[in-house]
Every structure is written in C-alpha cells, then in structure tokens.
Amino acid sequence: MVLIDSARAYERALLSGIARYSQLHGPWIFFHKPPFWEKRPRKSLIAELRTVDGIILIECSYLQEVLKLGVPVIVSNYATERIVGLPNIVSDHRAIGRMAADHLIERGFRHFAFCGYGDYFWSNQRGEGFQQRVQEAGYNVHRYDPSGIRKRILWKKEQQFLIEWLRSLPKPVGLMACIDERSQQIAEACKAAALSVPDQVAVLGVDNDEIICHLSNIPLSSVALTAEKGGYEAAELLDKLMQGRRNTKTLIEIKPSHVVTRASTDVLAVEDPHVSRAAKFINDNCRHTLHVADVAKAAGLSRRVLEKRFRAALERSINGHIRRCRVQLILKMLTASDMTVLEIALSMGFSDAAHIARYFRSETGMSLAGYRRQYCPK
C-alpha cells in the first residue's frame, strides 16, 4: 500500500522512485490512497490495509492504527522530526538551507531573508541552515515571523503582512522560501507591492516543482532534492522487510542535489557594471573553455583592473567564478540528464572523460561516479 498523495513534486518524486524499483525488481501490485475528494471512512481504509504485505506512507493522523496491523511500514516524516521504531524517510533540511544560501551569496547579495512556516520543524531547520551559512559569510538574515498571525489565516489576509515585511527589507535582497508554494506566494506579494523580482527581491524555493515554478508570474528558481532516489531506497528496504530480512537501516536521507536557476534569481547583485558584464559573459559561455583575457575583453577593462574589481564585488577571482559556473553546469547534466561522462566531457570542451574527472574532483572533492551514486536515482 502506498499512502502518498501525488499533488506535490516531492511526493511525486518518491512515487517515481518506488515505481522504478518495482519495474526493476517486482512487479508489485500497488494499492493507493484514495484521492482527497473520495470520502472513504477511515475504518474502510484500515480494513483494506489488512490485505497488504507492506506500507510506505506520509506521516498521517491514523499512523498508530496502521502500526497495529503488524506489517512492515516505512514513513516519510512531515509533522514529526523522527518516528521511533520505524524506518524514516527524512530530508537534510539544514543542508538544503545552506545550498540556498550559497546560491544567493554567489550572486553577490549582501542582504538576505527567509520566509517559512513557523509551525513546521522542517521549515525552521531550513531557515536555520540558511541563516548559519549566511552568518558564516559575514551577513545577517531577516526572518519572516508569522507567530503573531492567527493560524490558518486566509492567504488574502496574510499577503498584506508579507507585503509590509517585504517592503521593510533592505534591497536588493536574496530571499529563501521554505518550499516552492511559499516562493510563489512571495512572488505574488512582490507583484502586489510593486517590487521587482529578481532585481529588488531574488526568490528561491525548494522542491523544484516545475508546475509551480513555471506557473508563477515569474519562473522560480528552486533547490532540487534527491527524493526520487529516496523513493527507490524506501522500496528497496520495504522489499527486504517483506521478505523477513533483518532491518539495520533506520533513516533514508534525502539531500539537496543542485539549484535549478530560473528568472527569479537570474541576476547579479553588484553595482559595478563591468563586473556585472563580466559575470554575465562567464555565465553565458561557461560551457566552453574560458580564459581571464576573454572575460576582460568582454568587460571592456584590463585584466588587472577587472580582477581587482571582481574580487571586491564578489569576493572571488575571475577564474574562481569560471570554475564555479562550469561545475554547476556539470552537476546539472549529471543529475538532470542521462548523458554519459564522456558525452558531458565533450559537450564542455574537455578532451576526454579522464580530464573532466580530474577537474571535477579538484573542485568538489568527489568523483563523477560517486556524485551520481549519491545524488541521482538508481
């Protein structure tokens, strides 16, 4: 039995991983949670659960009743940080926040903000990771505090609180939202407040829900997660448990893999027009081999002067920015495509797979194959 809704990208990715495992090692016969519009009594659902061999579910109000059935259960946490006695599907929320911070820091922001849901542990932990990384870089974070707002307030009313908060922030500001739905609300509030995204407020969400990200009034950047890989591993573990094998694994961890950059953060928050022009040239051409002299020519400055201005504005060298951009593109191709390492190497201007492997390891400390094993679906 799979008690997972398919309304959000995170859950759909889990389901995709479960289905992939079944295709490779099954086949399994699946029972699904009734859709939200079907008013099925809880007793009817529990009765149906007595016929199944194993269950993967999102944390729910009837979890204790499910546990009494005596079949293997794996739970994906939502309201509780850990559920003792069960294998848990958990996300590294603080790492998610840190990756979001790195993305905005690399774009030159000096003002930062976080908007979450105050009553969920995962939102708070993402905010903590974001704030910790920003503070390590020497800056502060303005956090939206919804504690004084009545719970379940209608969005139309809460939007007024968000508009006031957004207007109060120093600009330009790099803002992390705890989830893509929240980043969409931020984008709507910015539009109502006559604030430009991304020039005044750069907005970054989590989950890479392509429907939400592309249906927003401006395409939204988002932190992509390894949820499909987590679904595969959950199915793999459930298979072992249904065969009666001993369980030693208690956590299936979902990690951030990369940031999918769209219009909402596609900006460089620097005042120096030459540095901005140089960084844009690098971003647009990082698929090819670039030299500092090429960048200086595009920026209209001497190499020495541009290097000095670049470090002052972005706190890194021109070569450092080139390497970052190239690594981010490699990461994207590793996680979002089925390209072989050789195909990626040739598309990036490397002579062979060995060359790109050395380059990638020197920048990330990981091998290409190791990265794919850790962050990509099996």
ZIBELZI-V268612 format. One record per residue. RES is the residue in three letters. PHI is phi as a letter, one per 40 degrees, with the letter a starting at -180 (none if undefined). Layout:
BEGIN
res->(RES;RES)
phi->(PHI;PHI)
END
This chain:
BEGIN
res->(MET;VAL;LEU;ILE;ASP;SER;ALA;ARG;ALA;TYR;GLU;ARG;ALA;LEU;LEU;SER;GLY;ILE;ALA;ARG;TYR;SER;GLN;LEU;HIS;GLY;PRO;TRP;ILE;PHE;PHE;HIS;LYS;PRO;PRO;PHE;TRP;GLU;LYS;ARG;PRO;ARG;LYS;SER;LEU;ILE;ALA;GLU;LEU;ARG;THR;VAL;ASP;GLY;ILE;ILE;LEU;ILE;GLU;CYS;SER;TYR;LEU;GLN;GLU;VAL;LEU;LYS;LEU;GLY;VAL;PRO;VAL;ILE;VAL;SER;ASN;TYR;ALA;THR;GLU;ARG;ILE;VAL;GLY;LEU;PRO;ASN;ILE;VAL;SER;ASP;HIS;ARG;ALA;ILE;GLY;ARG;MET;ALA;ALA;ASP;HIS;LEU;ILE;GLU;ARG;GLY;PHE;ARG;HIS;PHE;ALA;PHE;CYS;GLY;TYR;GLY;ASP;TYR;PHE;TRP;SER;ASN;GLN;ARG;GLY;GLU;GLY;PHE;GLN;GLN;ARG;VAL;GLN;GLU;ALA;GLY;TYR;ASN;VAL;HIS;ARG;TYR;ASP;PRO;SER;GLY;ILE;ARG;LYS;ARG;ILE;LEU;TRP;LYS;LYS;GLU;GLN;GLN;PHE;LEU;ILE;GLU;TRP;LEU;ARG;SER;LEU;PRO;LYS;PRO;VAL;GLY;LEU;MET;ALA;CYS;ILE;ASP;GLU;ARG;SER;GLN;GLN;ILE;ALA;GLU;ALA;CYS;LYS;ALA;ALA;ALA;LEU;SER;VAL;PRO;ASP;GLN;VAL;ALA;VAL;LEU;GLY;VAL;ASP;ASN;ASP;GLU;ILE;ILE;CYS;HIS;LEU;SER;ASN;ILE;PRO;LEU;SER;SER;VAL;ALA;LEU;THR;ALA;GLU;LYS;GLY;GLY;TYR;GLU;ALA;ALA;GLU;LEU;LEU;ASP;LYS;LEU;MET;GLN;GLY;ARG;ARG;ASN;THR;LYS;THR;LEU;ILE;GLU;ILE;LYS;PRO;SER;HIS;VAL;VAL;THR;ARG;ALA;SER;THR;ASP;VAL;LEU;ALA;VAL;GLU;ASP;PRO;HIS;VAL;SER;ARG;ALA;ALA;LYS;PHE;ILE;ASN;ASP;ASN;CYS;ARG;HIS;THR;LEU;HIS;VAL;ALA;ASP;VAL;ALA;LYS;ALA;ALA;GLY;LEU;SER;ARG;ARG;VAL;LEU;GLU;LYS;ARG;PHE;ARG;ALA;ALA;LEU;GLU;ARG;SER;ILE;ASN;GLY;HIS;ILE;ARG;ARG;CYS;ARG;VAL;GLN;LEU;ILE;LEU;LYS;MET;LEU;THR;ALA;SER;ASP;MET;THR;VAL;LEU;GLU;ILE;ALA;LEU;SER;MET;GLY;PHE;SER;ASP;ALA;ALA;HIS;ILE;ALA;ARG;TYR;PHE;ARG;SER;GLU;THR;GLY;MET;SER;LEU;ALA;GLY;TYR;ARG;ARG;GLN;TYR;CYS;PRO;LYS)
phi->(none;b;b;b;c;b;c;b;c;d;c;c;c;d;c;c;c;c;c;c;c;c;c;c;b;c;c;b;b;b;b;b;c;c;c;c;c;c;c;c;c;d;d;c;c;c;c;c;c;c;c;b;c;a;b;b;a;c;d;a;c;b;d;c;c;c;c;c;c;g;b;d;b;b;b;c;c;b;b;b;c;a;b;c;g;b;c;b;c;b;b;c;c;c;c;c;c;c;c;c;c;d;c;c;c;c;c;g;c;b;b;b;a;b;b;b;b;c;b;b;c;c;c;c;c;c;c;c;c;c;c;c;c;c;c;c;c;g;b;b;b;c;b;c;b;c;c;c;c;d;c;f;c;c;d;d;c;c;d;c;c;c;c;c;c;c;c;c;c;c;b;c;b;c;b;c;b;c;a;c;d;c;c;c;c;c;c;c;c;c;c;c;c;g;b;c;b;b;c;c;b;c;b;b;b;b;h;f;c;c;c;c;c;c;c;c;c;a;d;b;c;a;c;c;b;c;c;c;c;c;c;c;c;c;c;c;c;c;d;c;c;c;c;g;c;c;c;b;c;b;b;b;c;b;b;c;b;a;b;c;c;b;c;c;b;c;a;b;c;b;c;c;c;c;c;c;c;c;c;c;c;c;c;c;b;c;c;b;c;b;b;d;c;c;c;c;c;c;c;g;b;c;d;c;c;c;d;c;c;c;c;c;c;b;f;a;c;c;c;c;c;c;c;c;c;c;c;c;c;c;d;c;c;c;c;b;a;b;c;c;c;c;c;c;d;c;c;c;g;c;c;a;c;c;c;c;c;c;c;c;c;c;c;b;g;b;c;c;c;c;c;c;c;c;b;b;d;c)
END
